Amino acid sequence: MLIATGCAFLLSVLITPIVIALCKKYNWYDEVDPRKVHKGAIPRLGGLGVFLAFIVAAAIYILLFSQEDYIFALPIFSGGLIIFVAGVLDDFLNLRAKLKFVIQIIAALTVSLSPLYFHTILGFTIPSVLGRIITFLWIIGLVNAYNLIDGLDWLCGGLSFLTMLTMGFILSSYGKDAGNLYFILAAAIAGFLVFNKPPAKIFLGDGGSQTLGYFVAVSPLFNTFGAFEDTKIIVLVLLSSIPVTDVIAAVWRRKRDHRAIFSADRAHIHHKLVNIGFSKVTTVGFLLMLQFLICLSSLGVIFMRNKKSAVVLLFVALSFVYLFFITIHYINRAVNIKMRGHLDAAPQEEH
């Protein structure tokens, strides 16, 4: 595992500058529009370096070192490939929102129609149809949540790195080596973060952010969570609570304003923090520190012996995240009432 993670980091560090050079040569830059915070020509194919590094390092690990038979996980890898290829195409072609959603549906169905889906929720065995529906919605939700949170340098990559690292510890603790794949992915993300630190030389792009969200979503399907199998979906909700809460707020906001849910704006949690007056670097640091505490809480939930106490900790941590979002919402609204603020909402219709 150490060899594979080192390989993933090194490959990511080596491939990403090549991607940057190609982007500059052929003018493959992220679009600048009213909802974007950044200015200037920045390449947006960082996900290409991350997942090429991950695929090579994971293949080395599985073929040479792993004792696990990963045939069972073919639906997961197939769905991930669909999301990744479609995301990279979107980075080049700027696909319509509805077409991207159709592709996400195909990827989510690839997993949810296989034997890999949620069988129990909160201790209750659920009908297979309901379990497949929940799995389908869960994958679609996280793919879009991580895509939407990718608005500042180091933000989506940093959140994903901490989450993948935590999932590696959680999955490894239950005896399966699927957790090592998450350590390898975390290493590949770390290589990308070297070039994504503010001011970023490259962005993840849709090929990166959507695929990272996908692999967070499917992580509980690789293995059981032992005594916490019944509550594992809540553990994952906690781990992904920043992007998930942000996307729920975005959908509510757009429905309230009678806009399409595929439209865009500058009213996400990172936009609000910048609007309040925090710098971009401080905003990212603040959210990453919150994610670090969330990860520690998740590990605490998994490794606590008293299950009831662990569940209480889980809900306290979730409540803290929700309280944080509500507090920032009202502070941001007060700023906008008192003065226009540093950023307007800049709503845009779907394209």
C-alpha positions in Angstrom: 0.0 0.0 0.0 2.9 2.4 0.8 4.4 1.6 -2.6 1.1 2.2 -4.4 0.3 5.5 -2.5 3.8 6.8 -3.2 3.4 5.9 -6.8 0.0 7.7 -7.0 1.4 10.8 -5.4 4.5 10.8 -7.7 2.5 10.2 -10.8 0.0 12.9 -10.0 2.9 15.4 -9.4 4.5 14.4 -12.7 1.3 14.2 -14.9 -0.3 17.4 -13.7 2.4 19.8 -15.1 2.1 18.0 -18.4 -1.6 18.6 -18.3 -1.0 22.3 -17.5 1.4 22.6 -20.4 -1.0 21.0 -22.8 -3.8 23.3 -21.6 -1.7 26.3 -22.2 -0.6 25.2 -25.6 -4.1 24.5 -26.8 -6.0 27.2 -24.8 -8.0 24.7 -22.7 -9.0 27.1 -20.0 -11.8 27.4 -17.5 -14.5 29.8 -18.6 -14.7 33.1 -16.7 -18.3 34.1 -16.1 -20.3 36.3 -13.6 -20.6 33.4 -11.1 -16.9 32.5 -11.0 -14.6 34.0 -8.3 -11.3 33.5 -10.2 -10.0 35.7 -12.9 -7.6 34.9 -15.7 -6.9 31.9 -17.9 -6.6 28.8 -15.6 -6.5 25.2 -17.0 -9.4 23.0 -15.7 -8.3 19.4 -16.5 -6.7 18.7 -13.1 -9.0 15.7 -12.7 -7.2 14.1 -15.6 -3.9 14.0 -13.7 -5.6 12.8 -10.5 -7.4 9.8 -12.0 -4.7 8.7 -14.4 -2.4 8.6 -11.4 -5.0 6.7 -9.4 -5.8 4.2 -12.1 -2.2 3.3 -12.7 -1.3 3.1 -9.0 -4.5 1.2 -8.1 -3.9 -1.3 -11.0 -0.3 -1.9 -9.6 -1.7 -2.5 -6.2 -4.6 -4.8 -7.2 -2.5 -6.9 -9.7 0.7 -7.2 -7.6 -0.1 -6.8 -3.9 -3.8 -7.2 -3.1 -5.4 -10.5 -2.0 -8.9 -9.1 -2.7 -11.0 -10.2 -5.7 -12.4 -7.0 -7.1 -14.7 -8.6 -9.6 -17.6 -7.7 -7.3 -16.7 -4.0 -7.7 -16.9 -3.9 -11.5 -20.2 -1.9 -11.4 -18.5 0.7 -9.2 -15.5 1.1 -11.4 -17.7 1.1 -14.5 -19.9 3.9 -13.1 -16.8 5.8 -12.1 -15.4 5.6 -15.6 -18.7 6.9 -17.1 -18.7 9.9 -14.7 -15.0 10.6 -15.4 -15.1 10.4 -19.2 -18.3 12.5 -19.3 -16.8 15.0 -17.0 -13.6 15.4 -19.1 -15.8 15.8 -22.2 -17.7 18.5 -20.4 -14.5 20.3 -19.6 -13.8 20.3 -23.3 -17.3 20.7 -24.8 -19.3 22.5 -22.1 -22.1 20.0 -22.3 -25.7 21.0 -21.5 -26.8 20.5 -17.9 -29.6 18.1 -18.9 -27.2 15.9 -20.9 -24.8 15.8 -18.0 -27.6 14.8 -15.7 -28.6 11.9 -18.1 -25.1 10.6 -18.0 -25.0 10.8 -14.2 -28.3 8.8 -14.2 -26.7 6.1 -16.4 -23.7 5.9 -14.0 -25.9 5.7 -10.9 -28.0 3.0 -12.4 -24.9 1.0 -13.3 -24.3 0.7 -9.5 -27.8 0.7 -8.1 -29.1 -2.1 -10.4 -26.2 -4.3 -9.4 -26.0 -6.3 -6.1 -24.2 -3.2 -4.6 -26.8 -1.1 -2.9 -28.0 -0.1 0.6 -29.7 -3.1 2.2 -30.3 -1.6 5.6 -31.1 1.9 6.9 -30.9 2.7 10.7 -31.1 -0.9 11.6 -34.1 -1.7 9.4 -33.8 -4.1 6.5 -35.4 -2.3 3.5 -37.0 -3.8 0.3 -34.4 -4.1 -2.5 -36.4 -1.7 -4.7 -36.2 1.0 -2.0 -32.5 0.3 -1.3 -31.7 0.7 -5.0 -33.7 4.0 -5.2 -31.8 5.3 -2.2 -28.5 4.3 -3.6 -29.3 5.9 -7.0 -30.3 9.2 -5.4 -27.3 9.1 -3.0 -24.9 8.8 -6.0 -26.6 11.5 -8.0 -26.7 13.8 -5.0 -23.0 13.5 -4.1 -21.8 13.7 -7.7 -23.5 17.1 -8.0 -22.7 18.2 -4.4 -18.9 17.9 -5.0 -19.2 19.5 -8.4 -21.0 22.6 -6.9 -18.6 23.0 -4.0 -15.6 23.3 -6.4 -15.5 27.1 -6.4 -12.3 28.1 -4.7 -8.6 26.9 -4.9 -8.0 23.9 -2.7 -11.6 23.6 -1.6 -13.1 20.6 -3.4 -9.7 18.9 -3.6 -9.0 19.5 0.1 -12.4 18.4 1.3 -12.1 15.2 -0.9 -8.5 14.5 0.3 -9.6 14.6 4.0 -12.7 12.5 3.2 -10.8 9.9 1.2 -8.2 9.6 3.9 -10.9 9.1 6.6 -12.7 6.5 4.4 -9.4 4.7 4.0 -9.1 4.3 7.8 -12.7 3.3 8.2 -12.7 0.7 5.5 -9.3 -0.7 6.5 -10.5 -1.1 10.1 -13.0 -3.8 9.0 -10.5 -6.1 7.4 -11.0 -5.5 3.7 -8.2 -3.8 1.7 -10.7 -1.6 -0.3 -9.6 1.1 2.2 -6.2 1.0 0.6 -7.7 2.2 -2.7 -9.0 5.2 -0.8 -5.5 5.9 0.5 -4.2 5.6 -3.0 -6.8 8.1 -4.3 -6.0 10.5 -1.4 -2.3 10.4 -2.5 -3.3 11.2 -6.1 -5.4 14.1 -4.8 -2.5 15.3 -2.7 -0.3 15.5 -5.8 -2.9 17.6 -7.5 -3.2 19.9 -4.5 0.5 20.9 -5.0 -0.6 22.8 -8.1 -4.1 23.8 -6.9 -2.9 25.7 -3.9 -3.8 29.5 -4.1 -3.2 31.0 -6.5 -4.1 27.8 -8.5 -2.2 26.8 -11.6 -5.0 24.3 -12.5 -8.5 23.4 -11.4 -10.1 20.0 -11.0 -12.8 20.6 -13.7 -16.0 18.5 -13.9 -13.9 15.4 -14.7 -12.3 15.7 -11.3 -15.0 17.1 -8.9 -17.8 14.9 -10.2 -15.7 11.7 -10.0 -14.5 12.5 -6.5 -18.1 13.0 -5.4 -18.9 9.6 -7.0 -16.1 7.8 -5.2 -17.3 9.3 -1.9 -20.8 8.1 -2.6 -19.9 4.5 -3.4 -17.4 4.1 -0.5 -19.9 2.4 1.8 -20.8 -0.2 -0.9 -17.2 -1.7 -0.8 -17.6 -3.2 2.6 -19.7 -3.5 5.7 -19.2 -1.2 8.7 -19.4 -3.9 11.3 -21.4 -2.8 14.3 -22.2 0.5 12.5 -23.5 -1.1 9.3 -27.0 0.2 10.3 -25.8 3.8 10.5 -23.2 4.0 7.9 -25.2 6.2 5.6 -25.4 8.8 8.4 -21.6 8.5 8.8 -21.3 9.3 5.1 -23.8 12.1 5.4 -21.6 13.6 8.1 -18.4 13.2 6.1 -19.9 14.9 3.1 -22.1 17.3 5.1 -20.4 20.5 3.8 -21.1 19.8 0.0 -24.4 18.0 0.7 -25.8 20.8 2.9 -24.6 23.3 0.3 -26.4 21.5 -2.6 -29.6 21.2 -0.6 -29.5 24.9 0.1 -28.9 25.6 -3.6 -31.9 23.5 -4.7 -34.1 25.2 -2.2 -32.8 28.6 -3.2 -33.5 28.1 -6.9 -36.9 26.6 -6.3 -37.8 29.5 -4.1 -36.7 32.0 -6.8 -38.6 30.0 -9.4 -35.4 29.2 -11.3 -34.3 25.9 -12.8 -32.3 23.7 -10.4 -29.6 23.5 -13.1 -29.1 27.2 -13.2 -26.0 28.7 -11.5 -25.4 31.5 -8.9 -22.9 32.9 -6.5 -24.7 32.0 -3.3 -22.9 28.8 -2.2 -21.3 28.6 1.2 -17.8 29.7 0.0 -19.4 32.7 -1.9 -21.2 33.7 1.3 -18.1 33.6 3.4 -16.2 35.8 0.8 -19.2 38.1 0.6 -19.1 38.5 4.4 -15.6 39.7 4.2 -13.3 36.7 4.6 -10.4 36.3 2.1 -10.5 33.4 -0.3 -7.6 31.7 1.5 -9.2 32.2 4.9 -12.5 30.9 3.6 -10.9 27.7 2.3 -8.9 27.3 5.5 -12.0 27.7 7.6 -14.0 25.1 5.6 -11.1 22.6 5.6 -10.7 23.0 9.4 -14.4 22.3 9.7 -14.0 19.2 7.5 -11.0 18.1 9.6 -13.2 18.2 12.7 -16.0 16.4 10.9 -13.5 13.6 9.9 -12.3 13.3 13.5 -15.9 13.0 14.6 -16.6 10.3 12.0 -13.6 8.3 13.2 -14.8 8.7 16.7 -18.3 7.4 15.8 -16.8 4.4 14.1 -14.3 3.4 16.8 -16.4 4.2 19.9 -17.4 1.0 21.7 -20.7 2.4 23.1 -23.0 2.5 20.0 -25.6 4.8 21.6 -22.9 7.4 22.6 -21.5 7.2 19.1 -24.9 7.9 17.5 -25.3 10.9 19.8 -21.9 12.2 18.8 -22.9 11.7 15.1 -26.1 13.7 15.4 -24.4 16.4 17.5 -21.7 16.8 14.8 -24.4 17.0 12.1 -26.3 19.6 14.1 -23.2 21.7 14.4 -22.7 21.7 10.6 -26.3 22.7 10.0 -26.1 25.4 12.7 -22.9 26.7 10.9 -24.7 27.0 7.6 -27.7 28.7 9.1 -25.5 31.2 11.0 -23.6 32.1 7.8 -26.8 32.4 5.9 -28.2 35.0 8.2 -24.9 36.9 8.6 -24.6 37.0 4.8 -28.2 38.3 4.6 -27.5 41.0 7.1 -24.4 42.1 5.1 -26.5 42.3 2.0 -29.2 44.4 3.7 -26.6 46.8 5.2 -24.6 47.0 2.0 -24.5 45.2 -1.3 -21.6 43.0 -0.2 -18.5 42.0 -2.1 -20.3 39.5 -4.4 -23.8 39.6 -5.8 -25.8 36.4 -6.3 -25.3 36.5 -10.1 -28.0 34.0 -10.9 -27.7 32.4 -14.3 -30.1 30.1 -16.2 -29.0 26.7 -17.3 -27.0 26.5 -20.6 
